[in-house]
Amino acid sequence: QPDNTHMGNAENKLKETDIQAIQAKSNNLLTAAEIKKSHRRWMKIAPSGTMTLEDYKLFEKKRRNLPEMTAEAAFKILDLDKSGSISFEEYVLSQLIGNRHKCTPRQFAAACIATYDENDDGNISKEEMLKVALKYYQVRGLGEQAAIAFVDNVFDTIDKDGNGELSQEELAEAIQKMPELRDVL
């Protein structure tokens, strides 16, 4: 397991094991060339190897003129380990989610699992999906109950075995049946 907090740090160049770990986490949706290209870009925007909330807001303001509130919400989603900073791995995996409307339901499901699967079991639990949905609904000024109802509906419709987790196949099916999932996730 690579040390993701320093991956990309000037003292710790991107290693082959780092690339392999990211490829595995992305279900091989990212090629080594794409990861290396992202790493070069990352080193320009975050030479320390991590990016704080303030750094991220400035970066997104310059890049896309993203409003501060939207950048803060995005940062909270990208900071998967809740460390208060974004690592290179978190940054590069977020690119998969950023292409949500360009990939197949199966590819998008793999990207979601790579990004939001906190316990690395290869599934998205109801709790993991709810965390993401709550942030999405909060940014849009919608209530917590609406997010809970949405996630309950997804699991009631797709989680046939009732185990409270969606496999990649189940999540892909959910995305196909419920296209709005692409926006929430």
ABEGO torsion letter per residue (X at the ends): XBBAAABGBAABBBBAAAAAAAAAAAGGABBAAAAAAAAAAAAAABAAGBBBAAAAAAAAAAAAGBBAAAAAAAAAAABAAGAGBBBAAAAAAAAAAAAAAABBAAAAAAAAAAAABAAGAGBBBAAAAAAAAAAAAAAAGBBAAAAAAAAAAAAAAABAAGAGBBBAAAAAAAAAABAAAAAAX
